[in-house]
Amino acid sequence: MATTDPEETPGGPARKALWFVGLWIAGFAVVVGGAYALKLIMGMVVGL
């Protein structure tokens, strides 16, 4: 973790890029999921 040398890290830059993409997708999923949940809750409140 202390070094950014591709030789030291298994996978090198490709692995770092994959981790970054995975993190971005996870963040996007959280935002979309939160918005959907809020919409669902608002729909229930209006329905009641």
PyMOL Python script that loads the backbone (N, CA, C, O; Angstrom):
from pymol import cmd

cmd.read_pdbstr("""\
ATOM      1  N   MET A   1       0.846  -1.205   0.000  1.00  0.00           N
ATOM      2  CA  MET A   1       0.000   0.000   0.000  1.00  0.00           C
ATOM      3  C   MET A   1       0.880   1.253   0.000  1.00  0.00           C
ATOM      4  O   MET A   1       0.498   2.291  -0.540  1.00  0.00           O
ATOM      5  N   ALA A   2       2.051   1.144   0.606  1.00  0.00           N
ATOM      6  CA  ALA A   2       2.949   2.293   0.729  1.00  0.00           C
ATOM      7  C   ALA A   2       3.590   2.656  -0.600  1.00  0.00           C
ATOM      8  O   ALA A   2       3.931   3.815  -0.837  1.00  0.00           O
ATOM      9  N   THR A   3       3.755   1.650  -1.480  1.00  0.00           N
ATOM     10  CA  THR A   3       4.410   1.882  -2.765  1.00  0.00           C
ATOM     11  C   THR A   3       3.406   1.876  -3.913  1.00  0.00           C
ATOM     12  O   THR A   3       2.402   1.165  -3.874  1.00  0.00           O
ATOM     13  N   THR A   4       3.697   2.682  -4.937  1.00  0.00           N
ATOM     14  CA  THR A   4       2.848   2.750  -6.127  1.00  0.00           C
ATOM     15  C   THR A   4       3.560   2.130  -7.327  1.00  0.00           C
ATOM     16  O   THR A   4       3.144   2.320  -8.469  1.00  0.00           O
ATOM     17  N   ASP A   5       4.648   1.378  -7.058  1.00  0.00           N
ATOM     18  CA  ASP A   5       5.433   0.720  -8.105  1.00  0.00           C
ATOM     19  C   ASP A   5       4.638  -0.442  -8.711  1.00  0.00           C
ATOM     20  O   ASP A   5       4.175  -1.312  -7.973  1.00  0.00           O
ATOM     21  N   PRO A   6       4.471  -0.475 -10.034  1.00  0.00           N
ATOM     22  CA  PRO A   6       3.718  -1.561 -10.678  1.00  0.00           C
ATOM     23  C   PRO A   6       4.312  -2.941 -10.399  1.00  0.00           C
ATOM     24  O   PRO A   6       3.583  -3.932 -10.340  1.00  0.00           O
ATOM     25  N   GLU A   7       5.650  -3.008 -10.225  1.00  0.00           N
ATOM     26  CA  GLU A   7       6.308  -4.283  -9.947  1.00  0.00           C
ATOM     27  C   GLU A   7       5.943  -4.811  -8.553  1.00  0.00           C
ATOM     28  O   GLU A   7       5.897  -6.020  -8.329  1.00  0.00           O
ATOM     29  N   GLU A   8       5.686  -3.890  -7.628  1.00  0.00           N
ATOM     30  CA  GLU A   8       5.392  -4.268  -6.245  1.00  0.00           C
ATOM     31  C   GLU A   8       3.936  -4.724  -6.083  1.00  0.00           C
ATOM     32  O   GLU A   8       3.622  -5.550  -5.226  1.00  0.00           O
ATOM     33  N   THR A   9       3.061  -4.168  -6.920  1.00  0.00           N
ATOM     34  CA  THR A   9       1.634  -4.455  -6.811  1.00  0.00           C
ATOM     35  C   THR A   9       1.227  -5.544  -7.796  1.00  0.00           C
ATOM     36  O   THR A   9       1.530  -5.425  -8.984  1.00  0.00           O
ATOM     37  N   PRO A  10       0.550  -6.603  -7.347  1.00  0.00           N
ATOM     38  CA  PRO A  10       0.071  -7.632  -8.275  1.00  0.00           C
ATOM     39  C   PRO A  10      -1.007  -7.063  -9.198  1.00  0.00           C
ATOM     40  O   PRO A  10      -2.033  -6.579  -8.722  1.00  0.00           O
ATOM     41  N   GLY A  11      -0.786  -7.117 -10.504  1.00  0.00           N
ATOM     42  CA  GLY A  11      -1.755  -6.569 -11.441  1.00  0.00           C
ATOM     43  C   GLY A  11      -1.350  -5.196 -11.929  1.00  0.00           C
ATOM     44  O   GLY A  11      -1.634  -4.836 -13.072  1.00  0.00           O
ATOM     45  N   GLY A  12      -0.691  -4.425 -11.081  1.00  0.00           N
ATOM     46  CA  GLY A  12      -0.194  -3.106 -11.473  1.00  0.00           C
ATOM     47  C   GLY A  12      -1.308  -2.096 -11.715  1.00  0.00           C
ATOM     48  O   GLY A  12      -2.317  -2.103 -11.011  1.00  0.00           O
ATOM     49  N   PRO A  13      -1.129  -1.224 -12.713  1.00  0.00           N
ATOM     50  CA  PRO A  13      -2.081  -0.140 -12.987  1.00  0.00           C
ATOM     51  C   PRO A  13      -3.464  -0.655 -13.366  1.00  0.00           C
ATOM     52  O   PRO A  13      -4.468  -0.013 -13.057  1.00  0.00           O
ATOM     53  N   ALA A  14      -3.528  -1.811 -14.035  1.00  0.00           N
ATOM     54  CA  ALA A  14      -4.812  -2.382 -14.447  1.00  0.00           C
ATOM     55  C   ALA A  14      -5.678  -2.696 -13.230  1.00  0.00           C
ATOM     56  O   ALA A  14      -6.884  -2.445 -13.226  1.00  0.00           O
ATOM     57  N   ARG A  15      -5.037  -3.252 -12.192  1.00  0.00           N
ATOM     58  CA  ARG A  15      -5.766  -3.593 -10.968  1.00  0.00           C
ATOM     59  C   ARG A  15      -6.267  -2.323 -10.271  1.00  0.00           C
ATOM     60  O   ARG A  15      -7.382  -2.293  -9.750  1.00  0.00           O
ATOM     61  N   LYS A  16      -5.440  -1.281 -10.265  1.00  0.00           N
ATOM     62  CA  LYS A  16      -5.813  -0.007  -9.648  1.00  0.00           C
ATOM     63  C   LYS A  16      -6.997   0.620 -10.391  1.00  0.00           C
ATOM     64  O   LYS A  16      -7.918   1.156  -9.775  1.00  0.00           O
ATOM     65  N   ALA A  17      -6.954   0.543 -11.724  1.00  0.00           N
ATOM     66  CA  ALA A  17      -8.034   1.084 -12.556  1.00  0.00           C
ATOM     67  C   ALA A  17      -9.329   0.314 -12.315  1.00  0.00           C
ATOM     68  O   ALA A  17     -10.406   0.903 -12.227  1.00  0.00           O
ATOM     69  N   LEU A  18      -9.209  -1.015 -12.208  1.00  0.00           N
ATOM     70  CA  LEU A  18     -10.373  -1.868 -11.970  1.00  0.00           C
ATOM     71  C   LEU A  18     -10.997  -1.546 -10.613  1.00  0.00           C
ATOM     72  O   LEU A  18     -12.220  -1.490 -10.483  1.00  0.00           O
ATOM     73  N   TRP A  19     -10.140  -1.335  -9.593  1.00  0.00           N
ATOM     74  CA  TRP A  19     -10.607  -0.993  -8.246  1.00  0.00           C
ATOM     75  C   TRP A  19     -11.328   0.355  -8.265  1.00  0.00           C
ATOM     76  O   TRP A  19     -12.357   0.525  -7.610  1.00  0.00           O
ATOM     77  N   PHE A  20     -10.776   1.318  -9.025  1.00  0.00           N
ATOM     78  CA  PHE A  20     -11.372   2.648  -9.134  1.00  0.00           C
ATOM     79  C   PHE A  20     -12.741   2.570  -9.791  1.00  0.00           C
ATOM     80  O   PHE A  20     -13.693   3.205  -9.338  1.00  0.00           O
ATOM     81  N   VAL A  21     -12.835   1.781 -10.871  1.00  0.00           N
ATOM     82  CA  VAL A  21     -14.111   1.606 -11.579  1.00  0.00           C
ATOM     83  C   VAL A  21     -15.136   0.935 -10.665  1.00  0.00           C
ATOM     84  O   VAL A  21     -16.303   1.325 -10.639  1.00  0.00           O
ATOM     85  N   GLY A  22     -14.692  -0.073  -9.918  1.00  0.00           N
ATOM     86  CA  GLY A  22     -15.575  -0.768  -8.993  1.00  0.00           C
ATOM     87  C   GLY A  22     -16.110   0.166  -7.913  1.00  0.00           C
ATOM     88  O   GLY A  22     -17.283   0.104  -7.546  1.00  0.00           O
ATOM     89  N   LEU A  23     -15.241   1.021  -7.415  1.00  0.00           N
ATOM     90  CA  LEU A  23     -15.617   1.996  -6.391  1.00  0.00           C
ATOM     91  C   LEU A  23     -16.629   2.993  -6.951  1.00  0.00           C
ATOM     92  O   LEU A  23     -17.590   3.361  -6.276  1.00  0.00           O
ATOM     93  N   TRP A  24     -16.398   3.431  -8.206  1.00  0.00           N
ATOM     94  CA  TRP A  24     -17.287   4.394  -8.872  1.00  0.00           C
ATOM     95  C   TRP A  24     -18.664   3.787  -9.068  1.00  0.00           C
ATOM     96  O   TRP A  24     -19.682   4.438  -8.830  1.00  0.00           O
ATOM     97  N   ILE A  25     -18.686   2.512  -9.512  1.00  0.00           N
ATOM     98  CA  ILE A  25     -19.952   1.803  -9.734  1.00  0.00           C
ATOM     99  C   ILE A  25     -20.702   1.636  -8.410  1.00  0.00           C
ATOM    100  O   ILE A  25     -21.922   1.793  -8.357  1.00  0.00           O
ATOM    101  N   ALA A  26     -19.966   1.317  -7.344  1.00  0.00           N
ATOM    102  CA  ALA A  26     -20.575   1.145  -6.027  1.00  0.00           C
ATOM    103  C   ALA A  26     -21.200   2.458  -5.551  1.00  0.00           C
ATOM    104  O   ALA A  26     -22.320   2.469  -5.040  1.00  0.00           O
ATOM    105  N   GLY A  27     -20.474   3.560  -5.722  1.00  0.00           N
ATOM    106  CA  GLY A  27     -20.972   4.880  -5.346  1.00  0.00           C
ATOM    107  C   GLY A  27     -22.214   5.260  -6.133  1.00  0.00           C
ATOM    108  O   GLY A  27     -23.173   5.804  -5.585  1.00  0.00           O
ATOM    109  N   PHE A  28     -22.181   4.962  -7.448  1.00  0.00           N
ATOM    110  CA  PHE A  28     -23.317   5.254  -8.323  1.00  0.00           C
ATOM    111  C   PHE A  28     -24.543   4.447  -7.898  1.00  0.00           C
ATOM    112  O   PHE A  28     -25.662   4.960  -7.877  1.00  0.00           O
ATOM    113  N   ALA A  29     -24.313   3.168  -7.557  1.00  0.00           N
ATOM    114  CA  ALA A  29     -25.395   2.282  -7.125  1.00  0.00           C
ATOM    115  C   ALA A  29     -26.029   2.789  -5.828  1.00  0.00           C
ATOM    116  O   ALA A  29     -27.247   2.723  -5.659  1.00  0.00           O
ATOM    117  N   VAL A  30     -25.199   3.293  -4.915  1.00  0.00           N
ATOM    118  CA  VAL A  30     -25.691   3.830  -3.641  1.00  0.00           C
ATOM    119  C   VAL A  30     -26.569   5.060  -3.889  1.00  0.00           C
ATOM    120  O   VAL A  30     -27.631   5.205  -3.283  1.00  0.00           O
ATOM    121  N   VAL A  31     -26.116   5.943  -4.787  1.00  0.00           N
ATOM    122  CA  VAL A  31     -26.868   7.164  -5.113  1.00  0.00           C
ATOM    123  C   VAL A  31     -28.211   6.809  -5.756  1.00  0.00           C
ATOM    124  O   VAL A  31     -29.253   7.335  -5.368  1.00  0.00           O
ATOM    125  N   VAL A  32     -28.173   5.909  -6.745  1.00  0.00           N
ATOM    126  CA  VAL A  32     -29.392   5.494  -7.448  1.00  0.00           C
ATOM    127  C   VAL A  32     -30.343   4.771  -6.490  1.00  0.00           C
ATOM    128  O   VAL A  32     -31.550   5.016  -6.496  1.00  0.00           O
ATOM    129  N   GLY A  33     -29.781   3.875  -5.665  1.00  0.00           N
ATOM    130  CA  GLY A  33     -30.584   3.137  -4.694  1.00  0.00           C
ATOM    131  C   GLY A  33     -31.238   4.067  -3.679  1.00  0.00           C
ATOM    132  O   GLY A  33     -32.403   3.887  -3.323  1.00  0.00           O
ATOM    133  N   GLY A  34     -30.490   5.055  -3.219  1.00  0.00           N
ATOM    134  CA  GLY A  34     -31.015   6.025  -2.267  1.00  0.00           C
ATOM    135  C   GLY A  34     -32.139   6.853  -2.865  1.00  0.00           C
ATOM    136  O   GLY A  34     -33.149   7.106  -2.208  1.00  0.00           O
ATOM    137  N   ALA A  35     -31.964   7.278  -4.116  1.00  0.00           N
ATOM    138  CA  ALA A  35     -32.979   8.071  -4.814  1.00  0.00           C
ATOM    139  C   ALA A  35     -34.243   7.241  -5.030  1.00  0.00           C
ATOM    140  O   ALA A  35     -35.356   7.740  -4.867  1.00  0.00           O
ATOM    141  N   TYR A  36     -34.061   5.965  -5.399  1.00  0.00           N
ATOM    142  CA  TYR A  36     -35.199   5.063  -5.629  1.00  0.00           C
ATOM    143  C   TYR A  36     -35.956   4.814  -4.329  1.00  0.00           C
ATOM    144  O   TYR A  36     -37.187   4.820  -4.313  1.00  0.00           O
ATOM    145  N   ALA A  37     -35.215   4.595  -3.230  1.00  0.00           N
ATOM    146  CA  ALA A  37     -35.823   4.361  -1.924  1.00  0.00           C
ATOM    147  C   ALA A  37     -36.616   5.588  -1.477  1.00  0.00           C
ATOM    148  O   ALA A  37     -37.714   5.465  -0.933  1.00  0.00           O
ATOM    149  N   LEU A  38     -36.047   6.774  -1.715  1.00  0.00           N
ATOM    150  CA  LEU A  38     -36.711   8.026  -1.354  1.00  0.00           C
ATOM    151  C   LEU A  38     -38.009   8.182  -2.144  1.00  0.00           C
ATOM    152  O   LEU A  38     -39.034   8.589  -1.596  1.00  0.00           O
ATOM    153  N   LYS A  39     -37.956   7.852  -3.443  1.00  0.00           N
ATOM    154  CA  LYS A  39     -39.131   7.929  -4.312  1.00  0.00           C
ATOM    155  C   LYS A  39     -40.209   6.967  -3.827  1.00  0.00           C
ATOM    156  O   LYS A  39     -41.396   7.295  -3.819  1.00  0.00           O
ATOM    157  N   LEU A  40     -39.774   5.766  -3.421  1.00  0.00           N
ATOM    158  CA  LEU A  40     -40.685   4.734  -2.937  1.00  0.00           C
ATOM    159  C   LEU A  40     -41.359   5.188  -1.640  1.00  0.00           C
ATOM    160  O   LEU A  40     -42.566   5.020  -1.472  1.00  0.00           O
ATOM    161  N   ILE A  41     -40.567   5.767  -0.720  1.00  0.00           N
ATOM    162  CA  ILE A  41     -41.077   6.247   0.566  1.00  0.00           C
ATOM    163  C   ILE A  41     -42.061   7.396   0.346  1.00  0.00           C
ATOM    164  O   ILE A  41     -43.117   7.448   0.977  1.00  0.00           O
ATOM    165  N   MET A  42     -41.706   8.320  -0.559  1.00  0.00           N
ATOM    166  CA  MET A  42     -42.581   9.450  -0.864  1.00  0.00           C
ATOM    167  C   MET A  42     -43.899   8.955  -1.453  1.00  0.00           C
ATOM    168  O   MET A  42     -44.964   9.484  -1.137  1.00  0.00           O
ATOM    169  N   GLY A  43     -43.821   7.937  -2.309  1.00  0.00           N
ATOM    170  CA  GLY A  43     -45.016   7.334  -2.907  1.00  0.00           C
ATOM    171  C   GLY A  43     -45.917   6.718  -1.850  1.00  0.00           C
ATOM    172  O   GLY A  43     -47.140   6.835  -1.926  1.00  0.00           O
ATOM    173  N   MET A  44     -45.312   6.059  -0.856  1.00  0.00           N
ATOM    174  CA  MET A  44     -46.064   5.441   0.232  1.00  0.00           C
ATOM    175  C   MET A  44     -46.733   6.502   1.098  1.00  0.00           C
ATOM    176  O   MET A  44     -47.881   6.345   1.515  1.00  0.00           O
ATOM    177  N   VAL A  45     -46.001   7.588   1.364  1.00  0.00           N
ATOM    178  CA  VAL A  45     -46.532   8.682   2.190  1.00  0.00           C
ATOM    179  C   VAL A  45     -47.728   9.330   1.486  1.00  0.00           C
ATOM    180  O   VAL A  45     -48.752   9.608   2.110  1.00  0.00           O
ATOM    181  N   VAL A  46     -47.582   9.566   0.177  1.00  0.00           N
ATOM    182  CA  VAL A  46     -48.667  10.164  -0.614  1.00  0.00           C
ATOM    183  C   VAL A  46     -49.850   9.197  -0.684  1.00  0.00           C
ATOM    184  O   VAL A  46     -51.007   9.615  -0.636  1.00  0.00           O
ATOM    185  N   GLY A  47     -49.546   7.891  -0.800  1.00  0.00           N
ATOM    186  CA  GLY A  47     -50.577   6.857  -0.870  1.00  0.00           C
ATOM    187  C   GLY A  47     -51.382   6.767   0.421  1.00  0.00           C
ATOM    188  O   GLY A  47     -52.590   6.530   0.390  1.00  0.00           O
ATOM    189  N   LEU A  48     -50.713   6.957   1.551  1.00  0.00           N
ATOM    190  CA  LEU A  48     -51.379   6.921   2.849  1.00  0.00           C
ATOM    191  C   LEU A  48     -52.177   8.205   3.041  1.00  0.00           C
ATOM    192  O   LEU A  48     -52.821   8.383   4.075  1.00  0.00           O
TER     193      LEU A  48
END
""", "prot")
cmd.dss("prot")
cmd.show_as("cartoon", "prot")
cmd.util.cbc("prot")
cmd.orient("prot")
